[in-house]
Amino acid sequence: MLIRPQAGEYAKHFAPYIDEVPEGDLLAYLENQPKLLRQKWAGVSEEQANYRYAEGKWSVKEVLGHMTDTERIMSYRMLRIARGDSTPLPGFEEELFVRQAGFDRLSIEELLRGFEIVREATLALVRQLDAAAWTRMGTAAGEPASARSLAYNIAGHAQHHARILNERYMQEA
């Protein structure tokens, strides 16, 4: 079982995401998240999937696309750091990514499947890392990051957005 990352292994602004992850088996938690997301969102209409709870907020589709893009980036960071690459890794502008992606032109099924595929790749990486890899440190977006903190961040970020979807969008679905 992977040990929860400690302060100093991640940027302070990632603490809320890491705190979202319950104690227990991180791998099982990561495996279960796409299933829960699909159960809640697979049957929604296009109108429901394009819903925005307020002006300037992302649609359901954009939230799902953002979750996938962020996981791609965090998993890449985890790979680089786990392999001992000390090259500082850049940040990214999430608003730009969402604006440029065109997620609203995709079906909810395409977005859910995209998340599942990216998560499968993340899980393949997580399963192959050894104890030494998990504690390796690097720099991402100018902040310290361990490989294990990135795994927890992936899980917590997805949980954060799943919770937001459930709280602010589900009533419309």
LUMKOLLO-491698 format. One record per residue (C-alpha): residue in three letters; x, y, z. Coordinates in pm, 1 decimal, padded with zeros to 6 digits, m for minus. Example, Ala and Ser with C-alpha at 12.3 -4.5 7.8 and 13.67 -1.06 7.14 Angstrom:
LUMKOLLO-491698
    r        c1        c2        c3
  ALA   01230.0  m00450.0   00780.0
  SER   01367.0  m00106.0   00714.0
//
This chain:
LUMKOLLO-491698
    r        c1        c2        c3
  MET   00000.0   00000.0   00000.0
  LEU   00127.4   00345.4  m00092.1
  ILE   00196.7   00579.7   00197.9
  ARG   00027.5   00921.2   00192.5
  PRO   00271.0   01196.0   00089.6
  GLN   00399.7   01431.2   00355.8
  ALA   00423.4   01810.9   00356.8
  GLY   00720.5   01916.3   00147.8
  GLU   00647.9   01655.0  m00118.6
  TYR   00393.0   01871.9  m00297.5
  ALA   00287.8   02230.9  m00350.6
  LYS   00062.5   02367.3  m00077.3
  HIS  m00214.3   02438.6  m00328.2
  PHE  m00237.5   02062.3  m00393.1
  ALA  m00311.1   01985.1  m00027.0
  PRO  m00691.1   02002.0  m00073.2
  TYR  m00671.4   01742.3  m00351.8
  ILE  m00448.7   01510.8  m00150.5
  ASP  m00681.6   01554.5   00147.9
  GLU  m00973.4   01436.8  m00071.6
  VAL  m00819.8   01088.8  m00088.6
  PRO  m00938.2   00862.9   00193.2
  GLU  m00704.0   00641.2   00391.2
  GLY  m00666.5   00294.2   00244.9
  ASP  m00566.9   00133.5  m00080.6
  LEU  m00487.6   00408.2  m00332.7
  LEU  m00474.7   00163.4  m00623.4
  ALA  m00827.7   00036.6  m00551.9
  TYR  m00946.9   00395.2  m00516.4
  LEU  m00795.2   00489.0  m00852.5
  GLU  m00948.7   00180.2  m01013.8
  ASN  m01296.7   00261.2  m00881.5
  GLN  m01317.4   00629.4  m00976.0
  PRO  m01391.2   00582.0  m01349.5
  LYS  m01663.4   00328.7  m01269.6
  LEU  m01839.2   00572.6  m01037.1
  LEU  m01806.9   00854.3  m01290.0
  ARG  m01958.2   00638.8  m01562.8
  GLN  m02246.7   00526.0  m01338.3
  LYS  m02345.2   00887.2  m01272.9
  TRP  m02289.5   01044.1  m01613.7
  ALA  m02315.0   00784.5  m01893.2
  GLY  m02687.8   00829.3  m01949.5
  VAL  m02717.3   01207.4  m01953.3
  SER  m02852.2   01394.3  m02254.0
  GLU  m02647.9   01634.2  m02465.6
  GLU  m02843.1   01922.1  m02312.0
  GLN  m02755.8   01802.4  m01961.8
  ALA  m02391.0   01743.4  m02057.5
  ASN  m02364.3   02099.7  m02189.9
  TYR  m02518.5   02248.0  m01872.7
  ARG  m02329.7   02524.1  m01689.2
  TYR  m02448.3   02603.9  m01337.9
  ALA  m02345.4   02970.1  m01374.4
  GLU  m02220.7   03213.9  m01636.8
  GLY  m01851.1   03159.9  m01708.3
  LYS  m01843.8   02811.6  m01548.9
  TRP  m01743.2   02502.1  m01737.0
  SER  m01999.6   02260.7  m01877.5
  VAL  m02020.1   01901.4  m01757.5
  LYS  m01828.7   01803.8  m02071.6
  GLU  m01558.9   02060.2  m02003.4
  VAL  m01518.0   01940.5  m01645.5
  LEU  m01475.3   01582.4  m01768.7
  GLY  m01227.2   01692.5  m02033.4
  HIS  m01035.6   01898.8  m01777.9
  MET  m01014.7   01596.9  m01546.9
  THR  m00865.5   01391.6  m01830.3
  ASP  m00617.9   01656.8  m01944.6
  THR  m00500.4   01717.3  m01589.2
  GLU  m00448.7   01347.3  m01531.6
  ARG  m00244.0   01322.4  m01851.3
  ILE  m00016.7   01599.4  m01728.4
  MET   00011.2   01471.9  m01370.9
  SER   00080.9   01117.4  m01487.3
  TYR   00353.8   01243.9  m01719.1
  ARG   00506.0   01434.9  m01429.5
  MET   00484.1   01122.6  m01213.0
  LEU   00665.6   00918.7  m01480.5
  ARG   00945.3   01171.9  m01518.6
  ILE   00999.6   01210.2  m01145.0
  ALA   00970.1   00836.6  m01072.5
  ARG   01240.0   00769.3  m01332.3
  GLY   01473.7   01014.2  m01158.2
  ASP   01451.1   01295.5  m01411.5
  SER   01537.6   01614.5  m01223.7
  THR   01450.8   01848.8  m01511.5
  PRO   01206.9   02110.9  m01380.3
  LEU   00864.9   02041.7  m01532.4
  PRO   00647.1   02332.7  m01646.2
  GLY   00302.8   02420.0  m01520.1
  PHE   00000.2   02453.7  m01746.9
  GLU  m00289.1   02693.1  m01783.8
  GLU  m00605.5   02492.4  m01727.1
  GLU  m00839.0   02765.2  m01857.5
  LEU  m00644.3   02778.7  m02184.1
  PHE  m00656.7   02401.9  m02219.3
  VAL  m01034.4   02394.9  m02172.4
  ARG  m01091.3   02689.5  m02410.1
  GLN  m00880.5   02530.6  m02683.3
  ALA  m00999.4   02170.2  m02646.9
  GLY  m01352.6   02194.8  m02787.1
  PHE  m01488.2   01944.0  m02535.6
  ASP  m01847.4   02054.4  m02598.1
  ARG  m01831.3   01913.8  m02952.4
  LEU  m01757.9   01565.3  m02811.9
  SER  m02019.2   01325.4  m02680.7
  ILE  m02040.2   01244.5  m02312.4
  GLU  m01947.7   00886.4  m02407.6
  GLU  m01629.7   01002.2  m02583.2
  LEU  m01530.4   01206.1  m02279.4
  LEU  m01601.2   00926.6  m02030.2
  ARG  m01413.4   00676.2  m02245.0
  GLY  m01123.7   00919.6  m02280.5
  PHE  m01102.0   00949.9  m01902.3
  GLU  m01111.0   00571.3  m01866.8
  ILE  m00832.1   00523.9  m02121.2
  VAL  m00608.7   00782.1  m01954.6
  ARG  m00681.2   00627.6  m01613.7
  GLU  m00589.5   00281.7  m01749.4
  ALA  m00252.3   00424.6  m01856.9
  THR  m00207.5   00589.4  m01516.9
  LEU  m00287.5   00261.5  m01343.0
  ALA  m00036.3   00074.1  m01558.1
  LEU   00232.5   00319.3  m01445.8
  VAL   00126.1   00309.4  m01080.1
  ARG   00139.3  m00072.4  m01076.9
  GLN   00496.2  m00084.3  m01206.4
  LEU   00662.4   00166.6  m00974.8
  ASP   00875.5   00034.1  m00690.8
  ALA   00927.5   00180.5  m00343.3
  ALA   01229.9   00386.6  m00447.6
  ALA   01044.9   00541.3  m00741.8
  TRP   00755.3   00656.8  m00522.4
  THR   00977.8   00871.4  m00301.6
  ARG   01183.7   01033.2  m00575.8
  MET   01153.4   01409.9  m00579.3
  GLY   01139.4   01653.1  m00865.1
  THR   01007.9   01996.1  m00947.2
  ALA   00676.2   02063.9  m01120.8
  ALA   00550.6   02414.8  m01190.9
  GLY   00826.9   02551.0  m00967.4
  GLU   00723.0   02343.2  m00665.5
  PRO   00855.3   02021.5  m00510.5
  ALA   00679.8   01701.0  m00611.2
  SER   00729.7   01335.8  m00526.3
  ALA   00599.5   01063.2  m00752.5
  ARG   00360.4   00947.8  m00479.5
  SER   00224.3   01298.4  m00425.8
  LEU   00135.0   01308.0  m00793.4
  ALA  m00051.7   00977.2  m00767.2
  TYR  m00249.0   01114.9  m00473.9
  ASN  m00303.2   01442.0  m00656.6
  ILE  m00445.1   01253.5  m00956.1
  ALA  m00693.7   01070.7  m00733.3
  GLY  m00783.5   01379.0  m00529.8
  HIS  m00824.2   01606.7  m00830.7
  ALA  m01063.2   01357.9  m00992.2
  GLN  m01254.1   01324.0  m00664.4
  HIS  m01275.4   01701.7  m00624.0
  HIS  m01429.2   01744.5  m00968.1
  ALA  m01657.0   01440.8  m00930.7
  ARG  m01788.3   01597.6  m00610.4
  ILE  m01841.0   01933.0  m00784.5
  LEU  m02024.0   01758.0  m01067.5
  ASN  m02248.3   01580.2  m00817.9
  GLU  m02317.9   01892.9  m00611.3
  ARG  m02360.6   02154.4  m00882.2
  TYR  m02459.6   01967.1  m01194.6
  MET  m02635.3   01644.2  m01098.7
  GLN  m02968.0   01812.9  m01026.8
  GLU  m02980.1   01906.5  m01395.7
  ALA  m02889.3   01558.0  m01513.1
//
